[in-house]
Amino acid sequence: MTSPDSQPQIIFSKIGREIQPPVIVDLMARALANPELLSLAAGFTDNAVLPRELVARFAFELTQEGQPDEPLQYGQNQGRTRLRELSCEVIAGHPGEQASAFDSAKMFMTNGSQQALYLAVQALCDFGDIVLVEEPSYFVCLEMLKGLGIRAIGIPCDDAGAIQPEAMEALLRDLDARGERDRVKALYLVSYFCNPSSRSLESDEKRAVAKVLLDGDWQIPVMEDAAYRELYFDTPHAAPSIISMPEFDAFPKLYLGTYTKPFATGLKVGYGYCTHPQWLVKILCIKGHQDFGSAHFNQAIIERVLEEGLYAGHLASIRQHYAHKANVLEAELIAGGLPELGWRWETPKGGLIIWVRAPLETDLRMASDFCQRCIEQGVLYVPGDLCFSSGKPWHCARLASGALPEDRLREAAQRFVAVAKERN
Ligand SMILES: Cc1ncc(COP(=O)(O)O)c(C=O)c1O
């Protein structure tokens, strides 16, 4: 049998039939293809602060005559032993962490933390299963879940993204009453300078979440995504991770971290730290089938940066830069008069994003007049509905301050504000 374009017809799997192109890939491609289209959407970091010298130095050193050949060979499926140890130290070095809680045998290196998340979810979920997420949540994760046929269900949060424990309890009771208890496979939190809300979860909020789960006897795996934890502006966020919080000891825990955003996205090295031995074994089995180890040379470069004690200095050098970029974007939004038009946001304390909320009746979705007008005017943003499991509300937008150089960032913000004024 042949399909209309005269290619033999393939009978695809359920995933193959239902999979849709990820919005993130489209947004990045548009940003790369047309430099005149200023992207407040793409999650790139700033070329101006890429660690060129560090990468050049260690790439050079690692390939010199007489150096071990192993970084240019395949490595371990779980990742380089020393890098796993050093990555434990990175997490343990954050405020409130219990250094003794970390064990490199529970750490695995991945092709970005995105892969760690994907593997973890694959090990847990079947078609139709449920993952609880914040509202809003990381839209690439929401799309990934959808692509795997998994239902993301939003935990009720307030307008700024704070979890509402009582409403969460009610949601869980409702899921139970509908016979869905066994389908709820995990909770996913983006708890440091969240993409997109830019807020961080306080220790009390995390404790309240743990209590709601425990009280309802929901000992489900908890996945904590800390992709932006190192990218604070002035002070680190004080709350320890779920790994160091005894309130979460009853749960299988996975902490996701990365060296992409804080170091170099192009090296695409991330990691997961999993406290549950069987879950970890399953994750590693899937990883073994998928790629039997992430880019070994890239891991070796990062290992050397950490080993030489140069990571902290690099982070210190980029924090002020990103703080400044966020200020520039926010200042333009204010100077353009967005607050007077009823737009709201919280000033970020870290990360690469400002999460703006227009007056409720404003439609900012991809197909909206607002979004199309922005594209005509040469500016892209991430429509906020993509960050909600139900696709609603429609009046939010994710504006990224990280990638564009300062003058273009100003210009992009001005174009965005001009459309907001026009549509007012
Ligand atoms: C919240 C969050 N988690 C995970 C990732 C994945 O990052 P990477 O795979 O580059 O480590 C991103 C990337 O934008 C992110 O924003």
The ligand as a MOL file (V3000), in Angstrom:
LIG
                    3D

  0  0  0     0  0            999 V3000
M  V30 BEGIN CTAB
M  V30 COUNTS 16 16 0 0 0
M  V30 BEGIN ATOM
M  V30 1 C 12.7800 24.0780 34.0720 0
M  V30 2 C 13.6900 23.4040 33.0990 0
M  V30 3 N 14.0320 22.1320 33.3290 0
M  V30 4 C 14.8350 21.4640 32.4940 0
M  V30 5 C 15.3500 22.0600 31.3690 0
M  V30 6 C 16.2180 21.2520 30.4710 0
M  V30 7 O 17.4580 21.8030 30.3640 0
M  V30 8 P 18.7290 21.0150 29.8600 0
M  V30 9 O 18.2620 19.7720 29.1780 0
M  V30 10 O 19.4020 21.9460 28.9440 0
M  V30 11 O 19.5250 20.6860 31.0830 0
M  V30 12 C 15.0220 23.3940 31.0830 0
M  V30 13 C 15.5100 24.0500 29.8670 0
M  V30 14 O 15.0770 25.1040 29.4780 0
M  V30 15 C 14.1720 24.0770 31.9740 0
M  V30 16 O 13.8030 25.3480 31.7610 0
M  V30 END ATOM
M  V30 BEGIN BOND
M  V30 1 1 1 2
M  V30 2 1 2 3
M  V30 3 2 2 15
M  V30 4 2 3 4
M  V30 5 1 4 5
M  V30 6 1 5 6
M  V30 7 2 5 12
M  V30 8 1 6 7
M  V30 9 1 7 8
M  V30 10 2 8 9
M  V30 11 1 8 10
M  V30 12 1 8 11
M  V30 13 1 12 13
M  V30 14 1 12 15
M  V30 15 2 13 14
M  V30 16 1 15 16
M  V30 END BOND
M  V30 END CTAB
M  END
